[in-house]
């Protein structure tokens, strides 16, 4: 008997520019959270949460996000 295809988690990638001028590329955000009336705004909350977890583990303060852009999106 054939296996059922596994449900694939779809992610949207974002480039993040921080207020100190640093940039992080290809930050993953679950695609199911995006769209609707809020557009890409929920991605900011997800990435800020990821940053807080990273900062907690590294002992450094989290950086403030200046802007987000989808990878491959036209400017």
N, CA, C and O atoms as a Tripos MOL2 file, in Angstrom:
@<TRIPOS>MOLECULE
protein
  300   299    75     0     0
PROTEIN
NO_CHARGES

@<TRIPOS>ATOM
      1 N           0.8410   -1.1720    0.0000 N.3       1 UNK1
      2 CA          0.0000    0.0000    0.0000 C.3       1 UNK1
      3 C           0.8930    1.2450    0.0000 C.2       1 UNK1
      4 O           1.8760    1.3070    0.7380 O.2       1 UNK1
      5 N           0.5580    2.2050   -0.8060 N.am      2 UNK2
      6 CA          1.3620    3.4220   -0.9410 C.3       2 UNK2
      7 C           1.1670    4.3320    0.2660 C.2       2 UNK2
      8 O           0.0940    4.3880    0.8660 O.2       2 UNK2
      9 N           2.2300    5.0340    0.5950 N.am      3 UNK3
     10 CA          2.1620    5.9890    1.7010 C.3       3 UNK3
     11 C           1.4200    7.2390    1.2500 C.2       3 UNK3
     12 O           1.4690    7.6290    0.0840 O.2       3 UNK3
     13 N           0.7360    7.8530    2.2020 N.am      4 UNK4
     14 CA          0.0890    9.1330    1.9310 C.3       4 UNK4
     15 C           1.1660   10.2080    1.8710 C.2       4 UNK4
     16 O           2.1390   10.1630    2.6230 O.2       4 UNK4
     17 N           0.9920   11.1600    0.9880 N.am      5 UNK5
     18 CA          1.9960   12.2340    0.9590 C.3       5 UNK5
     19 C           1.9570   13.0330    2.2600 C.2       5 UNK5
     20 O           0.8890   13.3740    2.7690 O.2       5 UNK5
     21 N           3.1300   13.3190    2.7750 N.am      6 UNK6
     22 CA          3.2200   14.0700    4.0230 C.3       6 UNK6
     23 C           2.8690   15.5280    3.7690 C.2       6 UNK6
     24 O           3.1960   16.0920    2.7250 O.2       6 UNK6
     25 N           2.2040   16.1150    4.7340 N.am      7 UNK7
     26 CA          1.8770   17.5360    4.6330 C.3       7 UNK7
     27 C           3.1740   18.3260    4.7720 C.2       7 UNK7
     28 O           3.9280   18.1460    5.7290 O.2       7 UNK7
     29 N           3.4180   19.1950    3.8110 N.am      8 UNK8
     30 CA          4.6390   19.9980    3.8520 C.3       8 UNK8
     31 C           4.3430   21.3360    4.5100 C.2       8 UNK8
     32 O           3.3570   22.0060    4.2010 O.2       8 UNK8
     33 N           5.2150   21.6930    5.4090 N.am      9 UNK9
     34 CA          5.0820   23.0090    6.0310 C.3       9 UNK9
     35 C           5.6530   24.0340    5.0600 C.2       9 UNK9
     36 O           6.8150   23.9380    4.6650 O.2       9 UNK9
     37 N           4.8470   25.0040    4.6800 N.am     10 UNK10
     38 CA          5.3180   26.0230    3.7550 C.3      10 UNK10
     39 C           5.7900   27.2360    4.5400 C.2      10 UNK10
     40 O           5.1270   27.6950    5.4710 O.2      10 UNK10
     41 N           6.9280   27.7340    4.1500 N.am     11 UNK11
     42 CA          7.5110   28.8940    4.7970 C.3      11 UNK11
     43 C           7.7080   30.0060    3.7760 C.2      11 UNK11
     44 O           7.8890   29.7540    2.5840 O.2      11 UNK11
     45 N           7.6700   31.2220    4.2620 N.am     12 UNK12
     46 CA          7.9960   32.3930    3.4590 C.3      12 UNK12
     47 C           9.2900   32.9470    4.0340 C.2      12 UNK12
     48 O           9.4420   33.0480    5.2510 O.2      12 UNK12
     49 N          10.2200   33.3040    3.1560 N.am     13 UNK13
     50 CA         11.5100   33.8110    3.5910 C.3      13 UNK13
     51 C          11.5120   35.3400    3.5550 C.2      13 UNK13
     52 O          10.9550   35.9590    2.6490 O.2      13 UNK13
     53 N          12.1520   35.9260    4.5600 N.am     14 UNK14
     54 CA         12.2300   37.3810    4.6690 C.3      14 UNK14
     55 C          13.6730   37.8150    4.8730 C.2      14 UNK14
     56 O          14.4540   37.1370    5.5410 O.2      14 UNK14
     57 N          14.0140   38.9670    4.2820 N.am     15 UNK15
     58 CA         15.2570   39.6640    4.6010 C.3      15 UNK15
     59 C          14.8970   40.7030    5.6540 C.2      15 UNK15
     60 O          13.9150   41.4320    5.5120 O.2      15 UNK15
     61 N          15.7000   40.7650    6.7110 N.am     16 UNK16
     62 CA         15.4240   41.6730    7.8260 C.3      16 UNK16
     63 C          16.5550   42.6860    7.9280 C.2      16 UNK16
     64 O          17.7270   42.3170    7.9960 O.2      16 UNK16
     65 N          16.1940   43.9630    7.9390 N.am     17 UNK17
     66 CA         17.1520   45.0360    8.1450 C.3      17 UNK17
     67 C          16.9180   45.5920    9.5440 C.2      17 UNK17
     68 O          15.8000   45.9660    9.8980 O.2      17 UNK17
     69 N          17.9940   45.6410   10.3390 N.am     18 UNK18
     70 CA         17.8960   46.1070   11.7160 C.3      18 UNK18
     71 C          18.3080   47.5760   11.8030 C.2      18 UNK18
     72 O          18.9690   48.0950   10.9030 O.2      18 UNK18
     73 N          17.9150   48.2380   12.8850 N.am     19 UNK19
     74 CA         18.1940   49.6620   13.0630 C.3      19 UNK19
     75 C          19.6840   49.9730   13.1390 C.2      19 UNK19
     76 O          20.0890   51.0950   12.8360 O.2      19 UNK19
     77 N          20.5110   49.0050   13.5370 N.am     20 UNK20
     78 CA         21.9550   49.2520   13.5960 C.3      20 UNK20
     79 C          22.6260   49.0800   12.2320 C.2      20 UNK20
     80 O          23.8440   49.2190   12.1170 O.2      20 UNK20
     81 N          21.8360   48.7780   11.1980 N.am     21 UNK21
     82 CA         22.3570   48.6320    9.8450 C.3      21 UNK21
     83 C          22.6860   47.2110    9.4510 C.2      21 UNK21
     84 O          23.0050   46.9630    8.2890 O.2      21 UNK21
     85 N          22.6200   46.2680   10.3750 N.am     22 UNK22
     86 CA         22.9050   44.8760   10.0340 C.3      22 UNK22
     87 C          21.7040   44.2570    9.3240 C.2      22 UNK22
     88 O          20.5790   44.7460    9.4270 O.2      22 UNK22
     89 N          21.9720   43.1720    8.6030 N.am     23 UNK23
     90 CA         20.9380   42.5100    7.8120 C.3      23 UNK23
     91 C          21.0180   40.9990    8.0420 C.2      23 UNK23
     92 O          22.1080   40.4360    8.1450 O.2      23 UNK23
     93 N          19.8780   40.3650    8.1190 N.am     24 UNK24
     94 CA         19.7910   38.9080    8.1930 C.3      24 UNK24
     95 C          18.9020   38.4640    7.0400 C.2      24 UNK24
     96 O          17.8310   39.0280    6.8160 O.2      24 UNK24
     97 N          19.3500   37.4640    6.3230 N.am     25 UNK25
     98 CA         18.6080   36.9960    5.1560 C.3      25 UNK25
     99 C          17.9690   35.6460    5.4180 C.2      25 UNK25
    100 O          18.4150   34.8710    6.2640 O.2      25 UNK25
    101 N          16.9080   35.3910    4.6650 N.am     26 UNK26
    102 CA         16.2290   34.0990    4.6370 C.3      26 UNK26
    103 C          15.6950   33.6550    5.9940 C.2      26 UNK26
    104 O          15.8560   32.4970    6.3790 O.2      26 UNK26
    105 N          15.0640   34.5710    6.7130 N.am     27 UNK27
    106 CA         14.4090   34.2240    7.9710 C.3      27 UNK27
    107 C          13.0830   33.5700    7.6470 C.2      27 UNK27
    108 O          12.2890   34.1320    6.8930 O.2      27 UNK27
    109 N          12.8280   32.4010    8.1940 N.am     28 UNK28
    110 CA         11.6290   31.6230    7.8850 C.3      28 UNK28
    111 C          10.4500   32.0360    8.7530 C.2      28 UNK28
    112 O          10.5710   32.2160    9.9650 O.2      28 UNK28
    113 N           9.2910   32.1820    8.0850 N.am     29 UNK29
    114 CA          8.0320   32.4750    8.7630 C.3      29 UNK29
    115 C           6.9910   31.5340    8.1630 C.2      29 UNK29
    116 O           6.9040   31.4260    6.9390 O.2      29 UNK29
    117 N           6.1940   30.8460    8.9940 N.am     30 UNK30
    118 CA          5.1590   29.9620    8.4540 C.3      30 UNK30
    119 C           4.1980   30.7360    7.5420 C.2      30 UNK30
    120 O           3.6680   31.7800    7.9210 O.2      30 UNK30
    121 N           3.9880   30.2060    6.3430 N.am     31 UNK31
    122 CA          3.1450   30.8720    5.3550 C.3      31 UNK31
    123 C           1.7000   31.0010    5.7810 C.2      31 UNK31
    124 O           1.0110   31.9160    5.3300 O.2      31 UNK31
    125 N           1.2180   30.1140    6.6350 N.am     32 UNK32
    126 CA         -0.1690   30.1550    7.0790 C.3      32 UNK32
    127 C          -0.5090   31.3690    7.9170 C.2      32 UNK32
    128 O          -1.6820   31.7120    8.0620 O.2      32 UNK32
    129 N           0.5000   32.0270    8.4720 N.am     33 UNK33
    130 CA          0.2600   33.2080    9.3010 C.3      33 UNK33
    131 C           0.1180   34.4790    8.4810 C.2      33 UNK33
    132 O          -0.3380   35.5020    8.9910 O.2      33 UNK33
    133 N           0.5040   34.4220    7.2180 N.am     34 UNK34
    134 CA          0.5660   35.6220    6.3890 C.3      34 UNK34
    135 C          -0.6540   35.7290    5.4830 C.2      34 UNK34
    136 O          -1.3830   34.7580    5.2800 O.2      34 UNK34
    137 N          -0.8580   36.9050    4.9550 N.am     35 UNK35
    138 CA         -1.9710   37.1370    4.0470 C.3      35 UNK35
    139 C          -3.1350   37.7640    4.7880 C.2      35 UNK35
    140 O          -2.9910   38.2060    5.9280 O.2      35 UNK35
    141 N          -4.2730   37.8000    4.1470 N.am     36 UNK36
    142 CA         -5.4440   38.4080    4.7650 C.3      36 UNK36
    143 C          -5.2840   39.9070    4.8610 C.2      36 UNK36
    144 O          -4.5110   40.5080    4.1150 O.2      36 UNK36
    145 N          -6.0070   40.5030    5.7680 N.am     37 UNK37
    146 CA         -5.9860   41.9570    5.9160 C.3      37 UNK37
    147 C          -4.6610   42.4830    6.4490 C.2      37 UNK37
    148 O          -4.2850   43.6190    6.1610 O.2      37 UNK37
    149 N          -3.9480   41.6670    7.2270 N.am     38 UNK38
    150 CA         -2.6920   42.1140    7.8330 C.3      38 UNK38
    151 C          -1.4990   41.9670    6.8940 C.2      38 UNK38
    152 O          -0.4320   42.5090    7.1830 O.2      38 UNK38
    153 N          -1.6410   41.2600    5.7960 N.am     39 UNK39
    154 CA         -0.5380   41.0780    4.8530 C.3      39 UNK39
    155 C           0.6500   40.3990    5.5070 C.2      39 UNK39
    156 O           0.5100   39.3170    6.0770 O.2      39 UNK39
    157 N           1.8240   41.0270    5.4300 N.am     40 UNK40
    158 CA          3.0480   40.4540    5.9930 C.3      40 UNK40
    159 C           3.3350   40.9310    7.4110 C.2      40 UNK40
    160 O           4.3600   40.5510    7.9780 O.2      40 UNK40
    161 N           2.4790   41.7390    7.9970 N.am     41 UNK41
    162 CA          2.7280   42.2910    9.3340 C.3      41 UNK41
    163 C           2.9050   41.2010   10.4110 C.2      41 UNK41
    164 O           3.7310   41.3910   11.3030 O.2      41 UNK41
    165 N           2.1740   40.0720   10.3760 N.am     42 UNK42
    166 CA          2.4150   39.0300   11.3860 C.3      42 UNK42
    167 C           3.8370   38.4710   11.3500 C.2      42 UNK42
    168 O           4.3030   37.9110   12.3420 O.2      42 UNK42
    169 N           4.5280   38.6150   10.2240 N.am     43 UNK43
    170 CA          5.9080   38.1260   10.1290 C.3      43 UNK43
    171 C           6.8120   38.8680   11.1120 C.2      43 UNK43
    172 O           7.7410   38.2800   11.6650 O.2      43 UNK43
    173 N           6.5480   40.1430   11.3290 N.am     44 UNK44
    174 CA          7.3630   40.9370   12.2590 C.3      44 UNK44
    175 C           7.3120   40.3300   13.6590 C.2      44 UNK44
    176 O           8.3470   40.1960   14.3120 O.2      44 UNK44
    177 N           6.1210   39.9640   14.1240 N.am     45 UNK45
    178 CA          5.9840   39.3840   15.4640 C.3      45 UNK45
    179 C           6.7190   38.0460   15.5660 C.2      45 UNK45
    180 O           7.3490   37.7620   16.5840 O.2      45 UNK45
    181 N           6.6400   37.2310   14.5260 N.am     46 UNK46
    182 CA          7.3130   35.9370   14.5320 C.3      46 UNK46
    183 C           8.8260   36.1250   14.5680 C.2      46 UNK46
    184 O           9.5190   35.4560   15.3350 O.2      46 UNK46
    185 N           9.3360   37.0280   13.7450 N.am     47 UNK47
    186 CA         10.7790   37.2540   13.6880 C.3      47 UNK47
    187 C          11.2730   37.9060   14.9770 C.2      47 UNK47
    188 O          12.3690   37.5890   15.4370 O.2      47 UNK47
    189 N          10.4910   38.8070   15.5680 N.am     48 UNK48
    190 CA         10.8780   39.4030   16.8550 C.3      48 UNK48
    191 C          10.9640   38.3300   17.9320 C.2      48 UNK48
    192 O          11.8650   38.3680   18.7700 O.2      48 UNK48
    193 N          10.0360   37.3720   17.9230 N.am     49 UNK49
    194 CA         10.0720   36.2740   18.8910 C.3      49 UNK49
    195 C          11.3200   35.4200   18.6700 C.2      49 UNK49
    196 O          11.9910   35.0400   19.6300 O.2      49 UNK49
    197 N          11.6320   35.1180   17.4110 N.am     50 UNK50
    198 CA         12.8530   34.3620   17.1060 C.3      50 UNK50
    199 C          14.0810   35.1120   17.6180 C.2      50 UNK50
    200 O          14.9850   34.5100   18.1990 O.2      50 UNK50
    201 N          14.1090   36.4370   17.3990 N.am     51 UNK51
    202 CA         15.2370   37.2580   17.8470 C.3      51 UNK51
    203 C          15.3740   37.2490   19.3690 C.2      51 UNK51
    204 O          16.4850   37.1960   19.8960 O.2      51 UNK51
    205 N          14.2280   37.3010   20.0800 N.am     52 UNK52
    206 CA         14.2850   37.2590   21.5510 C.3      52 UNK52
    207 C          14.8820   35.9390   22.0280 C.2      52 UNK52
    208 O          15.6830   35.9240   22.9610 O.2      52 UNK52
    209 N          14.4990   34.8310   21.3950 N.am     53 UNK53
    210 CA         15.0300   33.5220   21.7830 C.3      53 UNK53
    211 C          16.5310   33.4360   21.5040 C.2      53 UNK53
    212 O          17.2910   32.9060   22.3150 O.2      53 UNK53
    213 N          16.9500   33.9590   20.3540 N.am     54 UNK54
    214 CA         18.3710   33.9550   20.0060 C.3      54 UNK54
    215 C          19.1480   34.8310   20.9850 C.2      54 UNK54
    216 O          20.2200   34.4440   21.4500 O.2      54 UNK54
    217 N          18.6100   36.0090   21.2980 N.am     55 UNK55
    218 CA         19.2760   36.9280   22.2190 C.3      55 UNK55
    219 C          19.3940   36.3250   23.6180 C.2      55 UNK55
    220 O          20.4110   36.4970   24.2910 O.2      55 UNK55
    221 N          18.3580   35.6240   24.0470 N.am     56 UNK56
    222 CA         18.3840   34.9940   25.3700 C.3      56 UNK56
    223 C          19.4930   33.9470   25.4440 C.2      56 UNK56
    224 O          20.2000   33.8600   26.4480 O.2      56 UNK56
    225 N          19.6440   33.1650   24.4010 N.am     57 UNK57
    226 CA         20.6650   32.1190   24.3830 C.3      57 UNK57
    227 C          22.0710   32.6960   24.2700 C.2      57 UNK57
    228 O          23.0240   32.1280   24.8030 O.2      57 UNK57
    229 N          22.2000   33.8280   23.5720 N.am     58 UNK58
    230 CA         23.5280   34.4010   23.3610 C.3      58 UNK58
    231 C          23.9250   35.3890   24.4560 C.2      58 UNK58
    232 O          25.0980   35.7470   24.5700 O.2      58 UNK58
    233 N          22.9550   35.8320   25.2640 N.am     59 UNK59
    234 CA         23.2520   36.7960   26.3100 C.3      59 UNK59
    235 C          23.3750   38.2240   25.7930 C.2      59 UNK59
    236 O          23.8420   39.1040   26.5150 O.2      59 UNK59
    237 N          22.9630   38.4630   24.5550 N.am     60 UNK60
    238 CA         23.0170   39.7950   23.9540 C.3      60 UNK60
    239 C          21.5970   40.3530   23.8800 C.2      60 UNK60
    240 O          20.6370   39.5850   23.8090 O.2      60 UNK60
    241 N          21.4510   41.6820   23.8970 N.am     61 UNK61
    242 CA         20.1010   42.2420   23.7530 C.3      61 UNK61
    243 C          19.5970   42.0530   22.3140 C.2      61 UNK61
    244 O          20.3930   42.0880   21.3760 O.2      61 UNK61
    245 N          18.2970   41.8560   22.1360 N.am     62 UNK62
    246 CA         17.7610   41.7020   20.7740 C.3      62 UNK62
    247 C          17.8490   43.0220   20.0060 C.2      62 UNK62
    248 O          17.7520   44.1030   20.5870 O.2      62 UNK62
    249 N          18.0320   42.9110   18.7010 N.am     63 UNK63
    250 CA         18.1030   44.0870   17.8440 C.3      63 UNK63
    251 C          16.7020   44.5070   17.4350 C.2      63 UNK63
    252 O          15.8050   43.6720   17.3230 O.2      63 UNK63
    253 N          16.5150   45.8120   17.2120 N.am     64 UNK64
    254 CA         15.2230   46.3360   16.7700 C.3      64 UNK64
    255 C          15.1560   46.2660   15.2520 C.2      64 UNK64
    256 O          16.1040   46.6280   14.5560 O.2      64 UNK64
    257 N          14.0170   45.7930   14.7510 N.am     65 UNK65
    258 CA         13.8140   45.6350   13.3180 C.3      65 UNK65
    259 C          13.4390   46.9750   12.7030 C.2      65 UNK65
    260 O          12.5400   47.6650   13.1830 O.2      65 UNK65
    261 N          14.1430   47.3330   11.6280 N.am     66 UNK66
    262 CA         13.8340   48.5580   10.8950 C.3      66 UNK66
    263 C          12.8550   48.2490    9.7620 C.2      66 UNK66
    264 O          11.8760   48.9710    9.5710 O.2      66 UNK66
    265 N          13.1220   47.1690    9.0060 N.am     67 UNK67
    266 CA         12.2150   46.8170    7.9150 C.3      67 UNK67
    267 C          12.3260   45.3360    7.5730 C.2      67 UNK67
    268 O          13.3290   44.6800    7.8540 O.2      67 UNK67
    269 N          11.2570   44.8340    6.9570 N.am     68 UNK68
    270 CA         11.1830   43.4550    6.4760 C.3      68 UNK68
    271 C          10.8500   43.4840    4.9890 C.2      68 UNK68
    272 O          10.1190   44.3560    4.5200 O.2      68 UNK68
    273 N          11.3980   42.5180    4.2560 N.am     69 UNK69
    274 CA         11.0400   42.3870    2.8530 C.3      69 UNK69
    275 C          11.0600   40.9050    2.5010 C.2      69 UNK69
    276 O          11.9890   40.1780    2.8530 O.2      69 UNK69
    277 N          10.0150   40.4730    1.7960 N.am     70 UNK70
    278 CA          9.9930   39.0970    1.3380 C.3      70 UNK70
    279 C          11.1540   38.8590    0.3890 C.2      70 UNK70
    280 O          11.4960   39.7210   -0.4200 O.2      70 UNK70
    281 N          11.7550   37.6860    0.4930 N.am     71 UNK71
    282 CA         12.8190   37.3260   -0.4340 C.3      71 UNK71
    283 C          12.1960   37.1710   -1.8130 C.2      71 UNK71
    284 O          11.1950   36.4760   -1.9870 O.2      71 UNK71
    285 N          12.8040   37.8250   -2.7810 N.am     72 UNK72
    286 CA         12.3040   37.7580   -4.1490 C.3      72 UNK72
    287 C          11.2300   38.7650   -4.4760 C.2      72 UNK72
    288 O          10.7960   38.8370   -5.6260 O.2      72 UNK72
    289 N          10.7790   39.5560   -3.4980 N.am     73 UNK73
    290 CA          9.7490   40.5670   -3.7540 C.3      73 UNK73
    291 C          10.3760   41.7540   -4.4580 C.2      73 UNK73
    292 O          11.5330   42.0940   -4.2100 O.2      73 UNK73
    293 N           9.6150   42.3790   -5.3320 N.am     74 UNK74
    294 CA         10.1030   43.5500   -6.0370 C.3      74 UNK74
    295 C          10.0630   44.7420   -5.0930 C.2      74 UNK74
    296 O           9.1570   44.8630   -4.2680 O.2      74 UNK74
    297 N          11.0540   45.6210   -5.2220 N.am     75 UNK75
    298 CA         11.1330   46.7940   -4.3540 C.3      75 UNK75
    299 C          10.2350   47.8970   -4.8490 C.2      75 UNK75
    300 O          10.1740   48.9640   -4.2380 O.2      75 UNK75
@<TRIPOS>BOND
     1     1     2 1
     2     2     3 1
     3     3     4 2
     4     3     5 am
     5     5     6 1
     6     6     7 1
     7     7     8 2
     8     7     9 am
     9     9    10 1
    10    10    11 1
    11    11    12 2
    12    11    13 am
    13    13    14 1
    14    14    15 1
    15    15    16 2
    16    15    17 am
    17    17    18 1
    18    18    19 1
    19    19    20 2
    20    19    21 am
    21    21    22 1
    22    22    23 1
    23    23    24 2
    24    23    25 am
    25    25    26 1
    26    26    27 1
    27    27    28 2
    28    27    29 am
    29    29    30 1
    30    30    31 1
    31    31    32 2
    32    31    33 am
    33    33    34 1
    34    34    35 1
    35    35    36 2
    36    35    37 am
    37    37    38 1
    38    38    39 1
    39    39    40 2
    40    39    41 am
    41    41    42 1
    42    42    43 1
    43    43    44 2
    44    43    45 am
    45    45    46 1
    46    46    47 1
    47    47    48 2
    48    47    49 am
    49    49    50 1
    50    50    51 1
    51    51    52 2
    52    51    53 am
    53    53    54 1
    54    54    55 1
    55    55    56 2
    56    55    57 am
    57    57    58 1
    58    58    59 1
    59    59    60 2
    60    59    61 am
    61    61    62 1
    62    62    63 1
    63    63    64 2
    64    63    65 am
    65    65    66 1
    66    66    67 1
    67    67    68 2
    68    67    69 am
    69    69    70 1
    70    70    71 1
    71    71    72 2
    72    71    73 am
    73    73    74 1
    74    74    75 1
    75    75    76 2
    76    75    77 am
    77    77    78 1
    78    78    79 1
    79    79    80 2
    80    79    81 am
    81    81    82 1
    82    82    83 1
    83    83    84 2
    84    83    85 am
    85    85    86 1
    86    86    87 1
    87    87    88 2
    88    87    89 am
    89    89    90 1
    90    90    91 1
    91    91    92 2
    92    91    93 am
    93    93    94 1
    94    94    95 1
    95    95    96 2
    96    95    97 am
    97    97    98 1
    98    98    99 1
    99    99   100 2
   100    99   101 am
   101   101   102 1
   102   102   103 1
   103   103   104 2
   104   103   105 am
   105   105   106 1
   106   106   107 1
   107   107   108 2
   108   107   109 am
   109   109   110 1
   110   110   111 1
   111   111   112 2
   112   111   113 am
   113   113   114 1
   114   114   115 1
   115   115   116 2
   116   115   117 am
   117   117   118 1
   118   118   119 1
   119   119   120 2
   120   119   121 am
   121   121   122 1
   122   122   123 1
   123   123   124 2
   124   123   125 am
   125   125   126 1
   126   126   127 1
   127   127   128 2
   128   127   129 am
   129   129   130 1
   130   130   131 1
   131   131   132 2
   132   131   133 am
   133   133   134 1
   134   134   135 1
   135   135   136 2
   136   135   137 am
   137   137   138 1
   138   138   139 1
   139   139   140 2
   140   139   141 am
   141   141   142 1
   142   142   143 1
   143   143   144 2
   144   143   145 am
   145   145   146 1
   146   146   147 1
   147   147   148 2
   148   147   149 am
   149   149   150 1
   150   150   151 1
   151   151   152 2
   152   151   153 am
   153   153   154 1
   154   154   155 1
   155   155   156 2
   156   155   157 am
   157   157   158 1
   158   158   159 1
   159   159   160 2
   160   159   161 am
   161   161   162 1
   162   162   163 1
   163   163   164 2
   164   163   165 am
   165   165   166 1
   166   166   167 1
   167   167   168 2
   168   167   169 am
   169   169   170 1
   170   170   171 1
   171   171   172 2
   172   171   173 am
   173   173   174 1
   174   174   175 1
   175   175   176 2
   176   175   177 am
   177   177   178 1
   178   178   179 1
   179   179   180 2
   180   179   181 am
   181   181   182 1
   182   182   183 1
   183   183   184 2
   184   183   185 am
   185   185   186 1
   186   186   187 1
   187   187   188 2
   188   187   189 am
   189   189   190 1
   190   190   191 1
   191   191   192 2
   192   191   193 am
   193   193   194 1
   194   194   195 1
   195   195   196 2
   196   195   197 am
   197   197   198 1
   198   198   199 1
   199   199   200 2
   200   199   201 am
   201   201   202 1
   202   202   203 1
   203   203   204 2
   204   203   205 am
   205   205   206 1
   206   206   207 1
   207   207   208 2
   208   207   209 am
   209   209   210 1
   210   210   211 1
   211   211   212 2
   212   211   213 am
   213   213   214 1
   214   214   215 1
   215   215   216 2
   216   215   217 am
   217   217   218 1
   218   218   219 1
   219   219   220 2
   220   219   221 am
   221   221   222 1
   222   222   223 1
   223   223   224 2
   224   223   225 am
   225   225   226 1
   226   226   227 1
   227   227   228 2
   228   227   229 am
   229   229   230 1
   230   230   231 1
   231   231   232 2
   232   231   233 am
   233   233   234 1
   234   234   235 1
   235   235   236 2
   236   235   237 am
   237   237   238 1
   238   238   239 1
   239   239   240 2
   240   239   241 am
   241   241   242 1
   242   242   243 1
   243   243   244 2
   244   243   245 am
   245   245   246 1
   246   246   247 1
   247   247   248 2
   248   247   249 am
   249   249   250 1
   250   250   251 1
   251   251   252 2
   252   251   253 am
   253   253   254 1
   254   254   255 1
   255   255   256 2
   256   255   257 am
   257   257   258 1
   258   258   259 1
   259   259   260 2
   260   259   261 am
   261   261   262 1
   262   262   263 1
   263   263   264 2
   264   263   265 am
   265   265   266 1
   266   266   267 1
   267   267   268 2
   268   267   269 am
   269   269   270 1
   270   270   271 1
   271   271   272 2
   272   271   273 am
   273   273   274 1
   274   274   275 1
   275   275   276 2
   276   275   277 am
   277   277   278 1
   278   278   279 1
   279   279   280 2
   280   279   281 am
   281   281   282 1
   282   282   283 1
   283   283   284 2
   284   283   285 am
   285   285   286 1
   286   286   287 1
   287   287   288 2
   288   287   289 am
   289   289   290 1
   290   290   291 1
   291   291   292 2
   292   291   293 am
   293   293   294 1
   294   294   295 1
   295   295   296 2
   296   295   297 am
   297   297   298 1
   298   298   299 1
   299   299   300 2
@<TRIPOS>SUBSTRUCTURE
     1 UNK1         2 RESIDUE 1 A UNK
     2 UNK2         6 RESIDUE 1 A UNK
     3 UNK3        10 RESIDUE 1 A UNK
     4 UNK4        14 RESIDUE 1 A UNK
     5 UNK5        18 RESIDUE 1 A UNK
     6 UNK6        22 RESIDUE 1 A UNK
     7 UNK7        26 RESIDUE 1 A UNK
     8 UNK8        30 RESIDUE 1 A UNK
     9 UNK9        34 RESIDUE 1 A UNK
    10 UNK10       38 RESIDUE 1 A UNK
    11 UNK11       42 RESIDUE 1 A UNK
    12 UNK12       46 RESIDUE 1 A UNK
    13 UNK13       50 RESIDUE 1 A UNK
    14 UNK14       54 RESIDUE 1 A UNK
    15 UNK15       58 RESIDUE 1 A UNK
    16 UNK16       62 RESIDUE 1 A UNK
    17 UNK17       66 RESIDUE 1 A UNK
    18 UNK18       70 RESIDUE 1 A UNK
    19 UNK19       74 RESIDUE 1 A UNK
    20 UNK20       78 RESIDUE 1 A UNK
    21 UNK21       82 RESIDUE 1 A UNK
    22 UNK22       86 RESIDUE 1 A UNK
    23 UNK23       90 RESIDUE 1 A UNK
    24 UNK24       94 RESIDUE 1 A UNK
    25 UNK25       98 RESIDUE 1 A UNK
    26 UNK26      102 RESIDUE 1 A UNK
    27 UNK27      106 RESIDUE 1 A UNK
    28 UNK28      110 RESIDUE 1 A UNK
    29 UNK29      114 RESIDUE 1 A UNK
    30 UNK30      118 RESIDUE 1 A UNK
    31 UNK31      122 RESIDUE 1 A UNK
    32 UNK32      126 RESIDUE 1 A UNK
    33 UNK33      130 RESIDUE 1 A UNK
    34 UNK34      134 RESIDUE 1 A UNK
    35 UNK35      138 RESIDUE 1 A UNK
    36 UNK36      142 RESIDUE 1 A UNK
    37 UNK37      146 RESIDUE 1 A UNK
    38 UNK38      150 RESIDUE 1 A UNK
    39 UNK39      154 RESIDUE 1 A UNK
    40 UNK40      158 RESIDUE 1 A UNK
    41 UNK41      162 RESIDUE 1 A UNK
    42 UNK42      166 RESIDUE 1 A UNK
    43 UNK43      170 RESIDUE 1 A UNK
    44 UNK44      174 RESIDUE 1 A UNK
    45 UNK45      178 RESIDUE 1 A UNK
    46 UNK46      182 RESIDUE 1 A UNK
    47 UNK47      186 RESIDUE 1 A UNK
    48 UNK48      190 RESIDUE 1 A UNK
    49 UNK49      194 RESIDUE 1 A UNK
    50 UNK50      198 RESIDUE 1 A UNK
    51 UNK51      202 RESIDUE 1 A UNK
    52 UNK52      206 RESIDUE 1 A UNK
    53 UNK53      210 RESIDUE 1 A UNK
    54 UNK54      214 RESIDUE 1 A UNK
    55 UNK55      218 RESIDUE 1 A UNK
    56 UNK56      222 RESIDUE 1 A UNK
    57 UNK57      226 RESIDUE 1 A UNK
    58 UNK58      230 RESIDUE 1 A UNK
    59 UNK59      234 RESIDUE 1 A UNK
    60 UNK60      238 RESIDUE 1 A UNK
    61 UNK61      242 RESIDUE 1 A UNK
    62 UNK62      246 RESIDUE 1 A UNK
    63 UNK63      250 RESIDUE 1 A UNK
    64 UNK64      254 RESIDUE 1 A UNK
    65 UNK65      258 RESIDUE 1 A UNK
    66 UNK66      262 RESIDUE 1 A UNK
    67 UNK67      266 RESIDUE 1 A UNK
    68 UNK68      270 RESIDUE 1 A UNK
    69 UNK69      274 RESIDUE 1 A UNK
    70 UNK70      278 RESIDUE 1 A UNK
    71 UNK71      282 RESIDUE 1 A UNK
    72 UNK72      286 RESIDUE 1 A UNK
    73 UNK73      290 RESIDUE 1 A UNK
    74 UNK74      294 RESIDUE 1 A UNK
    75 UNK75      298 RESIDUE 1 A UNK
